[in-house]
Amino acid sequence: MSPMSSSVSARSASEVNAEIRDLWQRSGGFLTPQDEAEYQRLLVEWAAATGGSVRTAA
């Protein structure tokens, strides 16, 4: 099993959501490339925790 798969489901959706909100608040609404990478990772983790899939906006 890969390290990613065990860490993806380790936290609840609400915990991941809180981290996403914190990231946006710290960034002032403007993500650096490093922040964007973290945001994308968190979205995948959040989707896994909710049992859903990540969808992009139209």
Chimera marker file (.cmm) of the C-alpha trace (Angstrom):
<marker_set name="trace">
<marker id="1" x="0.000" y="0.000" z="0.000" r="1" g="1" b="0" radius="0.5"/>
<marker id="2" x="1.346" y="3.440" z="-0.864" r="1" g="1" b="0" radius="0.5"/>
<marker id="3" x="1.902" y="6.095" z="1.839" r="1" g="1" b="0" radius="0.5"/>
<marker id="4" x="-0.594" y="8.377" z="0.078" r="1" g="1" b="0" radius="0.5"/>
<marker id="5" x="-3.494" y="5.931" z="0.373" r="1" g="1" b="0" radius="0.5"/>
<marker id="6" x="-3.093" y="5.521" z="4.129" r="1" g="1" b="0" radius="0.5"/>
<marker id="7" x="-2.772" y="9.258" z="4.762" r="1" g="1" b="0" radius="0.5"/>
<marker id="8" x="-5.687" y="10.181" z="2.500" r="1" g="1" b="0" radius="0.5"/>
<marker id="9" x="-8.349" y="8.604" z="4.697" r="1" g="1" b="0" radius="0.5"/>
<marker id="10" x="-6.651" y="9.292" z="8.032" r="1" g="1" b="0" radius="0.5"/>
<marker id="11" x="-8.570" y="12.527" z="8.709" r="1" g="1" b="0" radius="0.5"/>
<marker id="12" x="-12.233" y="13.434" z="8.561" r="1" g="1" b="0" radius="0.5"/>
<marker id="13" x="-13.629" y="15.694" z="5.860" r="1" g="1" b="0" radius="0.5"/>
<marker id="14" x="-14.252" y="18.410" z="8.449" r="1" g="1" b="0" radius="0.5"/>
<marker id="15" x="-10.610" y="18.320" z="9.575" r="1" g="1" b="0" radius="0.5"/>
<marker id="16" x="-9.383" y="18.632" z="5.996" r="1" g="1" b="0" radius="0.5"/>
<marker id="17" x="-11.921" y="21.374" z="5.288" r="1" g="1" b="0" radius="0.5"/>
<marker id="18" x="-10.632" y="23.334" z="8.277" r="1" g="1" b="0" radius="0.5"/>
<marker id="19" x="-7.103" y="23.081" z="6.896" r="1" g="1" b="0" radius="0.5"/>
<marker id="20" x="-8.304" y="24.260" z="3.471" r="1" g="1" b="0" radius="0.5"/>
<marker id="21" x="-10.023" y="27.260" z="5.062" r="1" g="1" b="0" radius="0.5"/>
<marker id="22" x="-6.888" y="28.048" z="7.055" r="1" g="1" b="0" radius="0.5"/>
<marker id="23" x="-4.754" y="27.886" z="3.912" r="1" g="1" b="0" radius="0.5"/>
<marker id="24" x="-7.017" y="30.378" z="2.120" r="1" g="1" b="0" radius="0.5"/>
<marker id="25" x="-7.106" y="32.690" z="5.143" r="1" g="1" b="0" radius="0.5"/>
<marker id="26" x="-3.315" y="32.648" z="5.546" r="1" g="1" b="0" radius="0.5"/>
<marker id="27" x="-2.810" y="33.306" z="1.848" r="1" g="1" b="0" radius="0.5"/>
<marker id="28" x="-5.171" y="36.261" z="1.731" r="1" g="1" b="0" radius="0.5"/>
<marker id="29" x="-6.957" y="34.641" z="-1.202" r="1" g="1" b="0" radius="0.5"/>
<marker id="30" x="-3.868" y="34.479" z="-3.435" r="1" g="1" b="0" radius="0.5"/>
<marker id="31" x="-2.159" y="31.102" z="-3.561" r="1" g="1" b="0" radius="0.5"/>
<marker id="32" x="1.523" y="30.789" z="-4.374" r="1" g="1" b="0" radius="0.5"/>
<marker id="33" x="2.527" y="27.822" z="-6.547" r="1" g="1" b="0" radius="0.5"/>
<marker id="34" x="3.481" y="25.981" z="-3.353" r="1" g="1" b="0" radius="0.5"/>
<marker id="35" x="0.125" y="26.846" z="-1.761" r="1" g="1" b="0" radius="0.5"/>
<marker id="36" x="-1.678" y="25.722" z="-4.919" r="1" g="1" b="0" radius="0.5"/>
<marker id="37" x="0.046" y="22.341" z="-4.741" r="1" g="1" b="0" radius="0.5"/>
<marker id="38" x="-0.981" y="22.009" z="-1.088" r="1" g="1" b="0" radius="0.5"/>
<marker id="39" x="-4.541" y="23.048" z="-1.954" r="1" g="1" b="0" radius="0.5"/>
<marker id="40" x="-4.769" y="20.407" z="-4.689" r="1" g="1" b="0" radius="0.5"/>
<marker id="41" x="-3.471" y="17.738" z="-2.284" r="1" g="1" b="0" radius="0.5"/>
<marker id="42" x="-6.031" y="18.804" z="0.316" r="1" g="1" b="0" radius="0.5"/>
<marker id="43" x="-8.849" y="18.673" z="-2.238" r="1" g="1" b="0" radius="0.5"/>
<marker id="44" x="-7.969" y="15.079" z="-3.085" r="1" g="1" b="0" radius="0.5"/>
<marker id="45" x="-7.815" y="14.210" z="0.612" r="1" g="1" b="0" radius="0.5"/>
<marker id="46" x="-11.150" y="15.939" z="1.255" r="1" g="1" b="0" radius="0.5"/>
<marker id="47" x="-12.815" y="14.128" z="-1.661" r="1" g="1" b="0" radius="0.5"/>
<marker id="48" x="-11.535" y="10.790" z="-0.373" r="1" g="1" b="0" radius="0.5"/>
<marker id="49" x="-12.795" y="11.570" z="3.125" r="1" g="1" b="0" radius="0.5"/>
<marker id="50" x="-16.265" y="12.435" z="1.806" r="1" g="1" b="0" radius="0.5"/>
<marker id="51" x="-16.350" y="9.441" z="-0.517" r="1" g="1" b="0" radius="0.5"/>
<marker id="52" x="-16.775" y="11.796" z="-3.476" r="1" g="1" b="0" radius="0.5"/>
<marker id="53" x="-14.657" y="12.916" z="-6.346" r="1" g="1" b="0" radius="0.5"/>
<marker id="54" x="-13.026" y="16.236" z="-7.101" r="1" g="1" b="0" radius="0.5"/>
<marker id="55" x="-14.794" y="18.207" z="-9.829" r="1" g="1" b="0" radius="0.5"/>
<marker id="56" x="-13.493" y="21.333" z="-11.486" r="1" g="1" b="0" radius="0.5"/>
<marker id="57" x="-15.636" y="24.410" z="-11.962" r="1" g="1" b="0" radius="0.5"/>
<marker id="58" x="-16.930" y="25.129" z="-15.434" r="1" g="1" b="0" radius="0.5"/>
<link id1="1" id2="2" r="1" g="1" b="0" radius="0.2"/>
<link id1="2" id2="3" r="1" g="1" b="0" radius="0.2"/>
<link id1="3" id2="4" r="1" g="1" b="0" radius="0.2"/>
<link id1="4" id2="5" r="1" g="1" b="0" radius="0.2"/>
<link id1="5" id2="6" r="1" g="1" b="0" radius="0.2"/>
<link id1="6" id2="7" r="1" g="1" b="0" radius="0.2"/>
<link id1="7" id2="8" r="1" g="1" b="0" radius="0.2"/>
<link id1="8" id2="9" r="1" g="1" b="0" radius="0.2"/>
<link id1="9" id2="10" r="1" g="1" b="0" radius="0.2"/>
<link id1="10" id2="11" r="1" g="1" b="0" radius="0.2"/>
<link id1="11" id2="12" r="1" g="1" b="0" radius="0.2"/>
<link id1="12" id2="13" r="1" g="1" b="0" radius="0.2"/>
<link id1="13" id2="14" r="1" g="1" b="0" radius="0.2"/>
<link id1="14" id2="15" r="1" g="1" b="0" radius="0.2"/>
<link id1="15" id2="16" r="1" g="1" b="0" radius="0.2"/>
<link id1="16" id2="17" r="1" g="1" b="0" radius="0.2"/>
<link id1="17" id2="18" r="1" g="1" b="0" radius="0.2"/>
<link id1="18" id2="19" r="1" g="1" b="0" radius="0.2"/>
<link id1="19" id2="20" r="1" g="1" b="0" radius="0.2"/>
<link id1="20" id2="21" r="1" g="1" b="0" radius="0.2"/>
<link id1="21" id2="22" r="1" g="1" b="0" radius="0.2"/>
<link id1="22" id2="23" r="1" g="1" b="0" radius="0.2"/>
<link id1="23" id2="24" r="1" g="1" b="0" radius="0.2"/>
<link id1="24" id2="25" r="1" g="1" b="0" radius="0.2"/>
<link id1="25" id2="26" r="1" g="1" b="0" radius="0.2"/>
<link id1="26" id2="27" r="1" g="1" b="0" radius="0.2"/>
<link id1="27" id2="28" r="1" g="1" b="0" radius="0.2"/>
<link id1="28" id2="29" r="1" g="1" b="0" radius="0.2"/>
<link id1="29" id2="30" r="1" g="1" b="0" radius="0.2"/>
<link id1="30" id2="31" r="1" g="1" b="0" radius="0.2"/>
<link id1="31" id2="32" r="1" g="1" b="0" radius="0.2"/>
<link id1="32" id2="33" r="1" g="1" b="0" radius="0.2"/>
<link id1="33" id2="34" r="1" g="1" b="0" radius="0.2"/>
<link id1="34" id2="35" r="1" g="1" b="0" radius="0.2"/>
<link id1="35" id2="36" r="1" g="1" b="0" radius="0.2"/>
<link id1="36" id2="37" r="1" g="1" b="0" radius="0.2"/>
<link id1="37" id2="38" r="1" g="1" b="0" radius="0.2"/>
<link id1="38" id2="39" r="1" g="1" b="0" radius="0.2"/>
<link id1="39" id2="40" r="1" g="1" b="0" radius="0.2"/>
<link id1="40" id2="41" r="1" g="1" b="0" radius="0.2"/>
<link id1="41" id2="42" r="1" g="1" b="0" radius="0.2"/>
<link id1="42" id2="43" r="1" g="1" b="0" radius="0.2"/>
<link id1="43" id2="44" r="1" g="1" b="0" radius="0.2"/>
<link id1="44" id2="45" r="1" g="1" b="0" radius="0.2"/>
<link id1="45" id2="46" r="1" g="1" b="0" radius="0.2"/>
<link id1="46" id2="47" r="1" g="1" b="0" radius="0.2"/>
<link id1="47" id2="48" r="1" g="1" b="0" radius="0.2"/>
<link id1="48" id2="49" r="1" g="1" b="0" radius="0.2"/>
<link id1="49" id2="50" r="1" g="1" b="0" radius="0.2"/>
<link id1="50" id2="51" r="1" g="1" b="0" radius="0.2"/>
<link id1="51" id2="52" r="1" g="1" b="0" radius="0.2"/>
<link id1="52" id2="53" r="1" g="1" b="0" radius="0.2"/>
<link id1="53" id2="54" r="1" g="1" b="0" radius="0.2"/>
<link id1="54" id2="55" r="1" g="1" b="0" radius="0.2"/>
<link id1="55" id2="56" r="1" g="1" b="0" radius="0.2"/>
<link id1="56" id2="57" r="1" g="1" b="0" radius="0.2"/>
<link id1="57" id2="58" r="1" g="1" b="0" radius="0.2"/>
</marker_set>
